[in-house]
Amino acid sequence: MVCLRDPMAIAPNPILLGMGGYFLLTLFDGRHTLAEIKEAYARQFGEVLAAGKLEELIAALDQAFYLDSENFAARRAAVREEFSASPERPPIHAGLCYEGDVRKLREELAAFFDPPHGPGRSPQHRGGRAPAGLIAPHIDPRRGGPAYAHAYFELMGCEPPELFIILGTSHYGAGPELFTATMKNYATPLGVVETDRAFVGRLAQRYSGGDLFADELLHRNEHSIEFQALFLSWALGTRGYQVVPILVSSFHEMVAAGRMPAEDPRVGSFIDALRAELAADSRSACIIAGVDFAHVGRKFGDDRAADDEFVKWVEQEDRDLIETIVRADPHGFFRAIDKDKDRRRICGLSPMYTQLELLRGRRGRLLKYDVAMEPPTQSAVSFASLLIE
């Protein structure tokens, strides 16, 4: 069977297809007639498709919102309207990737801080300045919880920033827009994290490289900012600060061209606009990047399993990349990924590069590095938490 799932949840339910149905689906490209599709099926499987079966498949896919049709367009418009009408972005991964019940959630999050893998729960020994930036994972908290804890522990026991710019990885952005904002508050089971709507509005006016709200629907299902809001609400509560949620889409066209992202007008103008807006704001600020590092193994398209030898190479390459963050070198960071055209599939290239440009000259410090192995798919994902002074 082949399972189709829409990560944007315009089509709310997954659908399972047998190999015959999946073969037919590969021909639904807008260029084949129904007669041609039936002929291709007969050639492929050596039998004539039963009368009405193709039409039944089309109707089922359309009803489930998996075809580019009037039905799908109406569903997408309704989803967009519903999302636009809400003042809050709900915690849609609560109960899936972390506990939805508040009491159980507090216990779950607290356990991530426990030694030997976590930093501890007591910030009594800490103090001093808050970090200018944090790099935290966006992997499922149940796999990366201690790494999240090491990052957000740095906000506990010091005078916290009043403003957090959250640069989240946009996994589903595919249009020309590279930066996507929202004015919605981010709700968590622990309370609502307030978005600074005035700041977002001013940033949108300054930004000349695109429309920050064109793809706002991307925020609806994206987890990379949701998980940061969750850990912020755990570490600081939900009062005394505001956030600016920005999703950053892929820079891989720059990797393919070997061109520094800041040279792209969309990227350069965003960095300039956000830097200017931060300079004009008197509040203390921290820039958070919600990112993961390598994605390797058969699940991600490699022709070999993510075994110990492969993962050892990944870790060495990751640590070389992390060193460019430690020394505050966005140019070196990009070149370290560009040298092999992002062979390790760094799922955080765009937010981290943007963060490093915004925090030029501020050195970093590695807090925790880890790799989540996935034996059933012979794959692995690496991630890290870092503090930027």
BALOBA-1460 file (C-alpha; in Angstrom, 3 decimals):
// residues 389
<rec num="1" residu="m" x="0.000" y="0.000" z="0.000"/>
<rec num="2" residu="v" x="0.984" y="3.623" z="-0.525"/>
<rec num="3" residu="c" x="-0.228" y="6.193" z="2.000"/>
<rec num="4" residu="l" x="-0.954" y="9.724" z="0.839"/>
<rec num="5" residu="r" x="-0.914" y="12.417" z="3.509"/>
<rec num="6" residu="d" x="-1.225" y="16.170" z="3.095"/>
<rec num="7" residu="p" x="1.157" y="17.840" z="5.590"/>
<rec num="8" residu="m" x="-0.779" y="21.088" z="5.229"/>
<rec num="9" residu="a" x="-3.952" y="19.184" z="6.227"/>
<rec num="10" residu="i" x="-6.067" y="20.806" z="3.527"/>
<rec num="11" residu="a" x="-6.912" y="17.164" z="2.920"/>
<rec num="12" residu="p" x="-7.534" y="16.260" z="6.567"/>
<rec num="13" residu="n" x="-7.348" y="12.468" z="6.299"/>
<rec num="14" residu="p" x="-4.656" y="10.164" z="4.890"/>
<rec num="15" residu="i" x="-5.701" y="7.811" z="2.119"/>
<rec num="16" residu="l" x="-4.327" y="4.348" z="1.280"/>
<rec num="17" residu="l" x="-3.896" y="3.106" z="-2.291"/>
<rec num="18" residu="g" x="-2.930" y="-0.275" z="-3.657"/>
<rec num="19" residu="m" x="-0.207" y="-0.421" z="-6.288"/>
<rec num="20" residu="g" x="-2.741" y="-0.354" z="-9.114"/>
<rec num="21" residu="g" x="-4.384" y="2.771" z="-7.744"/>
<rec num="22" residu="y" x="-1.007" y="4.380" z="-7.135"/>
<rec num="23" residu="f" x="0.079" y="3.658" z="-10.715"/>
<rec num="24" residu="l" x="-3.069" y="5.366" z="-11.973"/>
<rec num="25" residu="l" x="-2.359" y="8.334" z="-9.712"/>
<rec num="26" residu="t" x="1.068" y="8.836" z="-11.286"/>
<rec num="27" residu="l" x="-0.717" y="9.589" z="-14.558"/>
<rec num="28" residu="f" x="-2.979" y="12.273" z="-13.046"/>
<rec num="29" residu="d" x="-0.771" y="15.056" z="-14.385"/>
<rec num="30" residu="g" x="-3.237" y="17.045" z="-16.470"/>
<rec num="31" residu="r" x="-1.821" y="15.726" z="-19.748"/>
<rec num="32" residu="h" x="-3.422" y="12.274" z="-20.043"/>
<rec num="33" residu="t" x="-6.992" y="11.571" z="-21.092"/>
<rec num="34" residu="l" x="-9.031" y="8.933" z="-19.279"/>
<rec num="35" residu="a" x="-8.699" y="6.643" z="-22.286"/>
<rec num="36" residu="e" x="-4.898" y="7.008" z="-22.267"/>
<rec num="37" residu="i" x="-4.770" y="6.259" z="-18.545"/>
<rec num="38" residu="k" x="-6.803" y="3.082" z="-19.042"/>
<rec num="39" residu="e" x="-4.523" y="1.994" z="-21.904"/>
<rec num="40" residu="a" x="-1.429" y="2.595" z="-19.753"/>
<rec num="41" residu="y" x="-2.952" y="0.488" z="-16.967"/>
<rec num="42" residu="a" x="-3.624" y="-2.378" z="-19.375"/>
<rec num="43" residu="r" x="-0.031" y="-2.272" z="-20.640"/>
<rec num="44" residu="q" x="1.365" y="-2.155" z="-17.095"/>
<rec num="45" residu="f" x="-0.730" y="-4.925" z="-15.536"/>
<rec num="46" residu="g" x="-1.833" y="-6.995" z="-18.534"/>
<rec num="47" residu="e" x="-5.528" y="-6.617" z="-17.791"/>
<rec num="48" residu="v" x="-8.324" y="-4.225" z="-18.615"/>
<rec num="49" residu="l" x="-9.403" y="-1.897" z="-15.834"/>
<rec num="50" residu="a" x="-12.924" y="-2.803" z="-14.719"/>
<rec num="51" residu="a" x="-15.650" y="-0.503" z="-15.979"/>
<rec num="52" residu="g" x="-16.169" y="2.526" z="-13.778"/>
<rec num="53" residu="k" x="-13.159" y="1.851" z="-11.527"/>
<rec num="54" residu="l" x="-11.124" y="4.801" z="-12.794"/>
<rec num="55" residu="e" x="-14.070" y="7.132" z="-12.370"/>
<rec num="56" residu="e" x="-14.635" y="5.776" z="-8.827"/>
<rec num="57" residu="l" x="-10.990" y="6.472" z="-7.947"/>
<rec num="58" residu="i" x="-11.237" y="10.015" z="-9.292"/>
<rec num="59" residu="a" x="-14.401" y="10.666" z="-7.304"/>
<rec num="60" residu="a" x="-12.872" y="9.261" z="-4.088"/>
<rec num="61" residu="l" x="-9.706" y="11.329" z="-4.445"/>
<rec num="62" residu="d" x="-11.687" y="14.457" z="-5.203"/>
<rec num="63" residu="q" x="-13.973" y="13.909" z="-2.235"/>
<rec num="64" residu="a" x="-10.914" y="13.512" z="-0.003"/>
<rec num="65" residu="f" x="-9.403" y="16.767" z="-1.447"/>
<rec num="66" residu="y" x="-6.429" y="15.120" z="-3.162"/>
<rec num="67" residu="l" x="-7.143" y="16.472" z="-6.656"/>
<rec num="68" residu="d" x="-6.569" y="20.014" z="-7.925"/>
<rec num="69" residu="s" x="-10.235" y="20.707" z="-8.508"/>
<rec num="70" residu="e" x="-13.015" y="23.129" z="-7.661"/>
<rec num="71" residu="n" x="-13.763" y="20.988" z="-4.607"/>
<rec num="72" residu="f" x="-10.175" y="21.339" z="-3.402"/>
<rec num="73" residu="a" x="-10.120" y="25.093" z="-4.107"/>
<rec num="74" residu="a" x="-13.283" y="25.562" z="-2.032"/>
<rec num="75" residu="r" x="-11.829" y="23.509" z="0.827"/>
<rec num="76" residu="r" x="-8.561" y="25.472" z="0.750"/>
<rec num="77" residu="a" x="-10.450" y="28.773" z="0.779"/>
<rec num="78" residu="a" x="-12.528" y="27.620" z="3.751"/>
<rec num="79" residu="v" x="-9.416" y="26.534" z="5.671"/>
<rec num="80" residu="r" x="-7.697" y="29.823" z="4.906"/>
<rec num="81" residu="e" x="-10.757" y="31.814" z="6.013"/>
<rec num="82" residu="e" x="-11.064" y="29.833" z="9.253"/>
<rec num="83" residu="f" x="-7.363" y="30.320" z="10.037"/>
<rec num="84" residu="s" x="-7.492" y="34.025" z="9.196"/>
<rec num="85" residu="a" x="-10.485" y="34.573" z="11.478"/>
<rec num="86" residu="s" x="-8.767" y="33.120" z="14.541"/>
<rec num="87" residu="p" x="-6.624" y="35.475" z="16.690"/>
<rec num="88" residu="e" x="-4.565" y="32.497" z="17.823"/>
<rec num="89" residu="r" x="-2.629" y="29.719" z="16.205"/>
<rec num="90" residu="p" x="-3.704" y="26.621" z="18.192"/>
<rec num="91" residu="p" x="-1.247" y="23.998" z="19.528"/>
<rec num="92" residu="i" x="-2.144" y="21.398" z="16.937"/>
<rec num="93" residu="h" x="0.603" y="18.940" z="17.944"/>
<rec num="94" residu="a" x="-0.545" y="18.775" z="21.575"/>
<rec num="95" residu="g" x="-1.515" y="15.199" z="22.342"/>
<rec num="96" residu="l" x="0.532" y="13.984" z="19.367"/>
<rec num="97" residu="c" x="4.146" y="15.065" z="19.879"/>
<rec num="98" residu="y" x="3.783" y="16.065" z="23.507"/>
<rec num="99" residu="e" x="1.177" y="15.700" z="26.231"/>
<rec num="100" residu="g" x="-2.025" y="17.666" z="25.791"/>
<rec num="101" residu="d" x="-3.067" y="17.422" z="29.436"/>
<rec num="102" residu="v" x="-1.503" y="20.312" z="31.383"/>
<rec num="103" residu="r" x="-0.518" y="18.286" z="34.452"/>
<rec num="104" residu="k" x="1.012" y="15.482" z="32.407"/>
<rec num="105" residu="l" x="2.688" y="18.020" z="30.116"/>
<rec num="106" residu="r" x="4.385" y="19.758" z="33.042"/>
<rec num="107" residu="e" x="5.714" y="16.418" z="34.234"/>
<rec num="108" residu="e" x="6.879" y="15.486" z="30.744"/>
<rec num="109" residu="l" x="8.701" y="18.776" z="30.138"/>
<rec num="110" residu="a" x="10.260" y="18.795" z="33.607"/>
<rec num="111" residu="a" x="11.690" y="15.308" z="33.014"/>
<rec num="112" residu="f" x="13.586" y="16.569" z="29.953"/>
<rec num="113" residu="f" x="15.650" y="18.766" z="32.290"/>
<rec num="114" residu="d" x="16.707" y="15.893" z="34.546"/>
<rec num="115" residu="p" x="20.335" y="14.702" z="34.513"/>
<rec num="116" residu="p" x="22.221" y="12.898" z="33.165"/>
<rec num="117" residu="h" x="20.985" y="14.092" z="29.755"/>
<rec num="118" residu="g" x="19.298" y="17.323" z="30.839"/>
<rec num="119" residu="p" x="20.834" y="20.425" z="32.460"/>
<rec num="120" residu="g" x="18.950" y="20.084" z="35.745"/>
<rec num="121" residu="r" x="15.826" y="21.868" z="36.910"/>
<rec num="122" residu="s" x="17.324" y="24.500" z="39.208"/>
<rec num="123" residu="p" x="18.701" y="27.715" z="37.699"/>
<rec num="124" residu="q" x="19.868" y="28.977" z="41.094"/>
<rec num="125" residu="h" x="23.524" y="28.922" z="40.145"/>
<rec num="126" residu="r" x="22.948" y="30.971" z="37.008"/>
<rec num="127" residu="g" x="22.741" y="34.672" z="36.420"/>
<rec num="128" residu="g" x="24.088" y="37.439" z="34.242"/>
<rec num="129" residu="r" x="23.038" y="38.492" z="30.777"/>
<rec num="130" residu="a" x="20.462" y="36.701" z="28.726"/>
<rec num="131" residu="p" x="21.655" y="35.196" z="25.444"/>
<rec num="132" residu="a" x="21.459" y="37.195" z="22.223"/>
<rec num="133" residu="g" x="20.443" y="34.035" z="20.422"/>
<rec num="134" residu="l" x="19.529" y="30.401" z="20.908"/>
<rec num="135" residu="i" x="19.605" y="27.479" z="18.548"/>
<rec num="136" residu="a" x="17.123" y="24.794" z="19.591"/>
<rec num="137" residu="p" x="15.823" y="21.674" z="17.818"/>
<rec num="138" residu="h" x="12.494" y="21.276" z="16.119"/>
<rec num="139" residu="i" x="12.526" y="17.479" z="16.237"/>
<rec num="140" residu="d" x="9.722" y="15.750" z="18.142"/>
<rec num="141" residu="p" x="10.266" y="16.791" z="21.788"/>
<rec num="142" residu="r" x="10.046" y="13.166" z="22.876"/>
<rec num="143" residu="r" x="13.180" y="12.448" z="20.858"/>
<rec num="144" residu="g" x="15.000" y="15.729" z="21.421"/>
<rec num="145" residu="g" x="13.673" y="16.843" z="24.814"/>
<rec num="146" residu="p" x="17.026" y="17.168" z="26.648"/>
<rec num="147" residu="a" x="18.453" y="19.275" z="23.805"/>
<rec num="148" residu="y" x="15.472" y="21.629" z="24.070"/>
<rec num="149" residu="a" x="16.022" y="21.714" z="27.830"/>
<rec num="150" residu="h" x="19.676" y="22.729" z="27.485"/>
<rec num="151" residu="a" x="18.686" y="25.625" z="25.221"/>
<rec num="152" residu="y" x="15.797" y="26.969" z="27.296"/>
<rec num="153" residu="f" x="17.625" y="26.471" z="30.588"/>
<rec num="154" residu="e" x="19.774" y="29.412" z="29.445"/>
<rec num="155" residu="l" x="16.742" y="31.689" z="29.859"/>
<rec num="156" residu="m" x="16.060" y="30.582" z="33.426"/>
<rec num="157" residu="g" x="17.747" y="32.362" z="36.293"/>
<rec num="158" residu="c" x="18.682" y="35.489" z="34.351"/>
<rec num="159" residu="e" x="16.838" y="38.645" z="33.354"/>
<rec num="160" residu="p" x="14.916" y="37.321" z="30.339"/>
<rec num="161" residu="p" x="14.647" y="39.228" z="27.062"/>
<rec num="162" residu="e" x="11.485" y="41.195" z="26.434"/>
<rec num="163" residu="l" x="11.273" y="40.221" z="22.766"/>
<rec num="164" residu="f" x="11.946" y="36.901" z="21.009"/>
<rec num="165" residu="i" x="12.378" y="36.698" z="17.252"/>
<rec num="166" residu="i" x="11.587" y="33.068" z="16.430"/>
<rec num="167" residu="l" x="12.964" y="31.902" z="13.078"/>
<rec num="168" residu="g" x="11.344" y="28.549" z="12.388"/>
<rec num="169" residu="t" x="12.140" y="26.113" z="9.596"/>
<rec num="170" residu="s" x="9.343" y="26.131" z="7.020"/>
<rec num="171" residu="h" x="9.033" y="22.532" z="5.844"/>
<rec num="172" residu="y" x="6.201" y="23.144" z="3.375"/>
<rec num="173" residu="g" x="6.921" y="26.532" z="1.823"/>
<rec num="174" residu="a" x="7.343" y="26.045" z="-1.918"/>
<rec num="175" residu="g" x="6.518" y="29.422" z="-3.425"/>
<rec num="176" residu="p" x="8.716" y="32.412" z="-4.200"/>
<rec num="177" residu="e" x="8.315" y="33.858" z="-0.694"/>
<rec num="178" residu="l" x="11.187" y="32.935" z="1.641"/>
<rec num="179" residu="f" x="9.934" y="34.596" z="4.850"/>
<rec num="180" residu="t" x="6.435" y="34.214" z="6.256"/>
<rec num="181" residu="a" x="5.133" y="36.045" z="9.311"/>
<rec num="182" residu="t" x="1.901" y="35.932" z="11.248"/>
<rec num="183" residu="m" x="0.262" y="38.325" z="13.682"/>
<rec num="184" residu="k" x="-1.452" y="35.474" z="15.502"/>
<rec num="185" residu="n" x="-0.583" y="34.622" z="19.078"/>
<rec num="186" residu="y" x="0.830" y="31.130" z="19.547"/>
<rec num="187" residu="a" x="-1.343" y="29.153" z="21.947"/>
<rec num="188" residu="t" x="0.153" y="26.358" z="24.060"/>
<rec num="189" residu="p" x="-1.476" y="24.089" z="26.670"/>
<rec num="190" residu="l" x="0.393" y="26.196" z="29.252"/>
<rec num="191" residu="g" x="-1.050" y="29.490" z="28.030"/>
<rec num="192" residu="v" x="-0.929" y="31.868" z="25.085"/>
<rec num="193" residu="v" x="2.392" y="33.311" z="23.926"/>
<rec num="194" residu="e" x="1.695" y="36.844" z="22.695"/>
<rec num="195" residu="t" x="2.879" y="37.988" z="19.284"/>
<rec num="196" residu="d" x="4.035" y="41.589" z="18.976"/>
<rec num="197" residu="r" x="1.659" y="42.565" z="16.192"/>
<rec num="198" residu="a" x="2.964" y="46.130" z="15.984"/>
<rec num="199" residu="f" x="6.543" y="44.916" z="15.469"/>
<rec num="200" residu="v" x="5.413" y="42.419" z="12.814"/>
<rec num="201" residu="g" x="3.478" y="45.177" z="11.040"/>
<rec num="202" residu="r" x="6.455" y="47.527" z="11.003"/>
<rec num="203" residu="l" x="8.742" y="44.743" z="9.791"/>
<rec num="204" residu="a" x="6.367" y="43.968" z="6.925"/>
<rec num="205" residu="q" x="6.420" y="47.629" z="5.897"/>
<rec num="206" residu="r" x="10.221" y="47.777" z="5.958"/>
<rec num="207" residu="y" x="10.671" y="44.535" z="4.015"/>
<rec num="208" residu="s" x="10.986" y="45.149" z="0.292"/>
<rec num="209" residu="g" x="11.806" y="41.621" z="-0.835"/>
<rec num="210" residu="g" x="8.329" y="40.142" z="-0.803"/>
<rec num="211" residu="d" x="5.055" y="39.793" z="1.069"/>
<rec num="212" residu="l" x="5.475" y="38.492" z="4.627"/>
<rec num="213" residu="f" x="1.821" y="37.424" z="4.782"/>
<rec num="214" residu="a" x="1.353" y="35.831" z="1.355"/>
<rec num="215" residu="d" x="1.859" y="32.302" z="2.724"/>
<rec num="216" residu="e" x="0.593" y="32.847" z="6.269"/>
<rec num="217" residu="l" x="-1.363" y="29.582" z="6.121"/>
<rec num="218" residu="l" x="2.009" y="27.797" z="6.457"/>
<rec num="219" residu="h" x="1.920" y="28.619" z="10.166"/>
<rec num="220" residu="r" x="-1.239" y="26.540" z="10.611"/>
<rec num="221" residu="n" x="0.452" y="23.114" z="10.628"/>
<rec num="222" residu="e" x="4.153" y="23.925" z="10.963"/>
<rec num="223" residu="h" x="5.704" y="22.543" z="14.157"/>
<rec num="224" residu="s" x="9.057" y="24.341" z="14.226"/>
<rec num="225" residu="i" x="7.719" y="27.488" z="15.951"/>
<rec num="226" residu="e" x="5.041" y="25.675" z="17.967"/>
<rec num="227" residu="f" x="7.705" y="23.695" z="19.839"/>
<rec num="228" residu="q" x="9.676" y="26.870" z="20.645"/>
<rec num="229" residu="a" x="6.527" y="28.549" z="21.989"/>
<rec num="230" residu="l" x="5.908" y="25.484" z="24.146"/>
<rec num="231" residu="f" x="9.357" y="25.553" z="25.747"/>
<rec num="232" residu="l" x="9.266" y="29.337" z="26.130"/>
<rec num="233" residu="s" x="5.998" y="29.037" z="28.037"/>
<rec num="234" residu="w" x="7.569" y="26.374" z="30.246"/>
<rec num="235" residu="a" x="10.773" y="28.309" z="30.945"/>
<rec num="236" residu="l" x="9.306" y="31.831" z="31.340"/>
<rec num="237" residu="g" x="5.567" y="31.472" z="31.587"/>
<rec num="238" residu="t" x="3.558" y="33.500" z="29.104"/>
<rec num="239" residu="r" x="3.914" y="37.023" z="30.505"/>
<rec num="240" residu="g" x="6.652" y="39.643" z="30.375"/>
<rec num="241" residu="y" x="7.727" y="39.126" z="26.773"/>
<rec num="242" residu="q" x="6.410" y="39.016" z="23.220"/>
<rec num="243" residu="v" x="7.395" y="37.010" z="20.168"/>
<rec num="244" residu="v" x="7.778" y="37.624" z="16.438"/>
<rec num="245" residu="p" x="7.115" y="34.309" z="14.621"/>
<rec num="246" residu="i" x="8.803" y="34.020" z="11.216"/>
<rec num="247" residu="l" x="8.943" y="30.882" z="9.076"/>
<rec num="248" residu="v" x="11.967" y="30.690" z="6.776"/>
<rec num="249" residu="s" x="11.703" y="28.591" z="3.613"/>
<rec num="250" residu="s" x="14.410" y="26.735" z="1.746"/>
<rec num="251" residu="f" x="17.583" y="28.431" z="0.499"/>
<rec num="252" residu="h" x="18.508" y="25.414" z="-1.618"/>
<rec num="253" residu="e" x="18.333" y="27.350" z="-4.869"/>
<rec num="254" residu="m" x="21.280" y="29.338" z="-3.473"/>
<rec num="255" residu="v" x="23.068" y="26.097" z="-2.582"/>
<rec num="256" residu="a" x="22.516" y="24.793" z="-6.107"/>
<rec num="257" residu="a" x="23.929" y="28.031" z="-7.538"/>
<rec num="258" residu="g" x="26.734" y="28.308" z="-4.963"/>
<rec num="259" residu="r" x="25.539" y="31.845" z="-4.203"/>
<rec num="260" residu="m" x="25.669" y="33.387" z="-0.727"/>
<rec num="261" residu="p" x="22.035" y="33.829" z="0.427"/>
<rec num="262" residu="a" x="22.546" y="37.429" z="1.564"/>
<rec num="263" residu="e" x="23.196" y="38.291" z="-2.087"/>
<rec num="264" residu="d" x="19.601" y="37.307" z="-2.926"/>
<rec num="265" residu="p" x="17.418" y="40.447" z="-2.665"/>
<rec num="266" residu="r" x="14.737" y="38.561" z="-0.748"/>
<rec num="267" residu="v" x="17.189" y="37.421" z="1.917"/>
<rec num="268" residu="g" x="19.336" y="40.543" z="2.038"/>
<rec num="269" residu="s" x="16.361" y="42.890" z="2.323"/>
<rec num="270" residu="f" x="14.813" y="40.796" z="5.098"/>
<rec num="271" residu="i" x="18.029" y="40.820" z="7.120"/>
<rec num="272" residu="d" x="18.352" y="44.579" z="6.623"/>
<rec num="273" residu="a" x="14.715" y="45.178" z="7.584"/>
<rec num="274" residu="l" x="14.804" y="43.045" z="10.725"/>
<rec num="275" residu="r" x="18.169" y="44.435" z="11.799"/>
<rec num="276" residu="a" x="16.850" y="48.005" z="11.405"/>
<rec num="277" residu="e" x="13.644" y="47.217" z="13.276"/>
<rec num="278" residu="l" x="15.573" y="45.652" z="16.156"/>
<rec num="279" residu="a" x="17.917" y="48.645" z="16.284"/>
<rec num="280" residu="a" x="14.937" y="50.982" z="16.568"/>
<rec num="281" residu="d" x="13.433" y="48.962" z="19.436"/>
<rec num="282" residu="s" x="14.667" y="49.708" z="22.950"/>
<rec num="283" residu="r" x="13.777" y="46.286" z="24.376"/>
<rec num="284" residu="s" x="16.215" y="43.465" z="25.012"/>
<rec num="285" residu="a" x="15.844" y="40.814" z="22.326"/>
<rec num="286" residu="c" x="16.835" y="37.221" z="21.653"/>
<rec num="287" residu="i" x="16.767" y="35.514" z="18.255"/>
<rec num="288" residu="i" x="15.788" y="31.834" z="18.379"/>
<rec num="289" residu="a" x="16.334" y="29.439" z="15.480"/>
<rec num="290" residu="g" x="14.142" y="26.326" z="15.600"/>
<rec num="291" residu="v" x="16.229" y="23.904" z="13.537"/>
<rec num="292" residu="d" x="17.584" y="20.402" z="13.108"/>
<rec num="293" residu="f" x="20.811" y="19.374" z="11.430"/>
<rec num="294" residu="a" x="21.462" y="16.269" z="9.279"/>
<rec num="295" residu="h" x="18.788" y="13.978" z="7.832"/>
<rec num="296" residu="v" x="20.462" y="10.850" z="6.473"/>
<rec num="297" residu="g" x="19.710" y="7.223" z="5.617"/>
<rec num="298" residu="r" x="17.294" y="5.405" z="3.381"/>
<rec num="299" residu="k" x="14.217" y="7.326" z="4.558"/>
<rec num="300" residu="f" x="15.753" y="10.523" z="3.216"/>
<rec num="301" residu="g" x="16.987" y="9.130" z="-0.101"/>
<rec num="302" residu="d" x="20.485" y="7.843" z="0.679"/>
<rec num="303" residu="d" x="21.438" y="4.541" z="-0.909"/>
<rec num="304" residu="r" x="22.879" y="3.260" z="2.361"/>
<rec num="305" residu="a" x="21.657" y="2.793" z="5.888"/>
<rec num="306" residu="a" x="22.484" y="5.248" z="8.660"/>
<rec num="307" residu="d" x="24.792" y="2.803" z="10.416"/>
<rec num="308" residu="d" x="27.432" y="3.614" z="13.042"/>
<rec num="309" residu="e" x="30.085" y="4.391" z="10.429"/>
<rec num="310" residu="f" x="27.830" y="6.731" z="8.474"/>
<rec num="311" residu="v" x="26.610" y="8.504" z="11.608"/>
<rec num="312" residu="k" x="30.197" y="8.941" z="12.821"/>
<rec num="313" residu="w" x="30.949" y="10.816" z="9.578"/>
<rec num="314" residu="v" x="27.762" y="12.868" z="9.995"/>
<rec num="315" residu="e" x="28.736" y="13.890" z="13.516"/>
<rec num="316" residu="q" x="32.188" y="15.019" z="12.431"/>
<rec num="317" residu="e" x="30.728" y="17.090" z="9.597"/>
<rec num="318" residu="d" x="28.088" y="18.517" z="11.939"/>
<rec num="319" residu="r" x="30.690" y="19.509" z="14.500"/>
<rec num="320" residu="d" x="32.736" y="21.248" z="11.800"/>
<rec num="321" residu="l" x="29.573" y="23.153" z="10.848"/>
<rec num="322" residu="i" x="28.849" y="23.989" z="14.484"/>
<rec num="323" residu="e" x="32.344" y="25.436" z="14.770"/>
<rec num="324" residu="t" x="31.397" y="28.071" z="12.159"/>
<rec num="325" residu="i" x="28.471" y="29.046" z="14.414"/>
<rec num="326" residu="v" x="30.749" y="29.184" z="17.451"/>
<rec num="327" residu="r" x="33.060" y="31.614" z="15.691"/>
<rec num="328" residu="a" x="30.128" y="33.710" z="14.350"/>
<rec num="329" residu="d" x="30.880" y="33.085" z="10.675"/>
<rec num="330" residu="p" x="27.769" y="33.024" z="8.423"/>
<rec num="331" residu="h" x="29.935" y="32.920" z="5.283"/>
<rec num="332" residu="g" x="31.844" y="29.887" z="6.569"/>
<rec num="333" residu="f" x="28.577" y="28.285" z="7.705"/>
<rec num="334" residu="f" x="27.091" y="28.448" z="4.223"/>
<rec num="335" residu="r" x="30.296" y="27.330" z="2.516"/>
<rec num="336" residu="a" x="30.524" y="24.311" z="4.844"/>
<rec num="337" residu="i" x="27.103" y="23.202" z="3.576"/>
<rec num="338" residu="d" x="27.674" y="24.266" z="-0.025"/>
<rec num="339" residu="k" x="30.931" y="22.285" z="-0.365"/>
<rec num="340" residu="d" x="29.009" y="19.034" z="-0.919"/>
<rec num="341" residu="k" x="25.696" y="20.637" z="-1.955"/>
<rec num="342" residu="d" x="24.111" y="19.855" z="1.382"/>
<rec num="343" residu="r" x="24.652" y="16.128" z="1.221"/>
<rec num="344" residu="r" x="23.479" y="15.778" z="4.846"/>
<rec num="345" residu="r" x="20.228" y="17.732" z="4.213"/>
<rec num="346" residu="i" x="20.615" y="20.318" z="6.974"/>
<rec num="347" residu="c" x="17.003" y="21.033" z="7.955"/>
<rec num="348" residu="g" x="17.671" y="24.447" z="9.408"/>
<rec num="349" residu="l" x="20.111" y="25.973" z="6.951"/>
<rec num="350" residu="s" x="17.836" y="28.946" z="6.225"/>
<rec num="351" residu="p" x="16.913" y="30.032" z="9.792"/>
<rec num="352" residu="m" x="20.458" y="29.480" z="11.100"/>
<rec num="353" residu="y" x="22.083" y="31.427" z="8.280"/>
<rec num="354" residu="t" x="19.607" y="34.289" z="8.784"/>
<rec num="355" residu="q" x="20.251" y="34.254" z="12.532"/>
<rec num="356" residu="l" x="24.017" y="34.294" z="12.050"/>
<rec num="357" residu="e" x="23.783" y="37.289" z="9.705"/>
<rec num="358" residu="l" x="21.647" y="39.148" z="12.215"/>
<rec num="359" residu="l" x="24.046" y="38.330" z="15.073"/>
<rec num="360" residu="r" x="27.329" y="38.857" z="13.250"/>
<rec num="361" residu="g" x="30.253" y="39.104" z="15.668"/>
<rec num="362" residu="r" x="28.483" y="37.277" z="18.513"/>
<rec num="363" residu="r" x="30.187" y="33.984" z="19.243"/>
<rec num="364" residu="g" x="28.341" y="30.796" z="20.028"/>
<rec num="365" residu="r" x="28.735" y="27.941" z="22.485"/>
<rec num="366" residu="l" x="27.584" y="24.360" z="21.992"/>
<rec num="367" residu="l" x="25.273" y="23.169" z="24.761"/>
<rec num="368" residu="k" x="24.259" y="19.704" z="23.551"/>
<rec num="369" residu="y" x="24.555" y="17.598" z="20.402"/>
<rec num="370" residu="d" x="22.612" y="14.410" z="19.754"/>
<rec num="371" residu="v" x="21.493" y="12.011" z="17.035"/>
<rec num="372" residu="a" x="18.093" y="10.316" z="16.916"/>
<rec num="373" residu="m" x="18.459" y="6.899" z="15.300"/>
<rec num="374" residu="e" x="15.488" y="5.338" z="13.499"/>
<rec num="375" residu="p" x="16.361" y="1.656" z="12.926"/>
<rec num="376" residu="p" x="13.095" y="0.688" z="11.161"/>
<rec num="377" residu="t" x="13.880" y="3.112" z="8.319"/>
<rec num="378" residu="q" x="17.675" y="2.828" z="8.627"/>
<rec num="379" residu="s" x="17.804" y="6.587" z="9.059"/>
<rec num="380" residu="a" x="18.965" y="9.235" z="11.513"/>
<rec num="381" residu="v" x="18.417" y="12.902" z="12.369"/>
<rec num="382" residu="s" x="20.993" y="15.024" z="14.186"/>
<rec num="383" residu="f" x="20.250" y="18.140" z="16.209"/>
<rec num="384" residu="a" x="21.915" y="20.496" z="18.662"/>
<rec num="385" residu="s" x="21.321" y="23.335" z="21.050"/>
<rec num="386" residu="l" x="23.642" y="26.333" z="21.119"/>
<rec num="387" residu="l" x="23.847" y="29.637" z="22.936"/>
<rec num="388" residu="i" x="24.909" y="32.791" z="21.117"/>
<rec num="389" residu="e" x="26.439" y="35.332" z="23.502"/>
